[in-house]
Amino acid sequence: MGNVPAHKVEEIEPLILSKGASVLYQSPYSPDSPNYLLSTKEYLLRFQ
């Protein structure tokens, strides 16, 4: 699940687990990757 505060409400995880599913949280957002985003944008623009 994402790091949205609504996903971290105490009642959510037990509900998911009660259905036999697992709960995996994403790693925290890292704002130090603008170069990666720029290269992705440039790559996608090639196909326009």
SVG drawing of the C-alpha trace seen along z (x, -y; Angstrom):
<svg xmlns="http://www.w3.org/2000/svg" viewBox="-12 -17 31 33">
<polyline fill="none" stroke="black" stroke-width="0.4" points="0.0,0.0 1.1,-3.6 2.1,-5.9 -1.2,-7.8 -2.4,-8.4 -5.7,-6.7 -3.8,-3.5 -2.3,-3.6 -5.5,-3.7 -5.3,-1.0 -8.5,0.8 -7.3,1.3 -4.5,3.9 -6.6,6.4 -9.4,6.2 -7.0,7.0 -5.4,9.8 -8.8,11.3 -9.4,11.9 -6.1,13.9 -4.2,11.1 -0.8,9.7 0.0,6.1 3.1,4.6 3.9,0.9 5.9,-1.0 9.1,-2.5 9.0,-6.2 9.0,-8.7 12.4,-9.8 12.5,-13.3 16.1,-12.8 15.2,-11.2 14.4,-14.1 17.0,-12.8 15.2,-9.5 11.9,-11.3 13.4,-13.6 14.9,-10.7 11.6,-8.9 9.8,-11.9 12.3,-12.3 11.9,-8.6 8.1,-8.8 8.2,-12.0 10.1,-10.0 6.9,-8.1 4.6,-11.1"/>
</svg>
